[in-house]
Amino acid sequence: MMDRVKEKIRMGEECAQMLNGVCQQELDELAKAILHARRIFVAGWGRAGNVGRILSMDCSQIGLQTYCVGD
């Protein structure tokens, strides 16, 4: 049981370290670009493709015009 707890803590610390490297200004600029785009195209295969399709679905649910390339 403790091994699982230690592993979860390690994973949490790893995620926190990764997120500390993300520039908030770049994320804000990306969000603005997406919101102001006339059309949004996403592409990817495997897990990246799944994430792209989720982004596309979320964007379409707020009224943006999106396309999944390759579908």
N, C-alpha and C positions, 0 to 999 in steps of 0.2 A: 504494500500500500504506500509506504513512504517513497519508494522508488518512483511511483507514478506522480506523487506530489512534487518531488524534486525535478522530474522531467517537465512537468507543467510550468514550474517556476523558471526553469532554464529556457523553455520555449517563449514564455512571456518576456523574459529579459532580452531574448534574441529579437523578438518583434519590436520591443521598445527601442532597441538600438537601431534597427532598420528605420523606424519611423522618425527618429531623431535626425536622420540624414535627409529627410524630405523637406524641400523648401516650400513654405506656405505660399510665398508670392508666386511661384511657378504653378502651384495647384490653383490659385485664384485666377491666374491668367488662362489656364486651360479651361476652367469652368466658364469664364466669360466667352472664350472662343467658341465653346460648344453651344452656349446659349444664343450666341449671335449668328451661328452658321445657318445658312438656308437649308442645307442637307448635310447629314452626317453619315459617313461610310465607315464601317468597321470590318476588319478581316483578321482572321487568325485560325489556327487549327489546334486541336487538343484542348488543354486547359485554358490557354490564352484565348482561343476561339470562344470557349464557353463564357469567359469573362467579358469578351467583346459583345457577345450576344446579349448578355445580361445588361451591359451598358446601353446597348441599342434599345432593348425593351424598356428600360427605365426612362430613357430619353423620349421614346414614343409615348409613354404614359403621361408625360408632361406636355405633350403636344408638338414635339420636335419631329421632323421628317428624317427617318433613319433607314439605312440599308445595310444588310449583312452581305458582304462580298463573298461569293462562293456557295451560298445557299441556293 
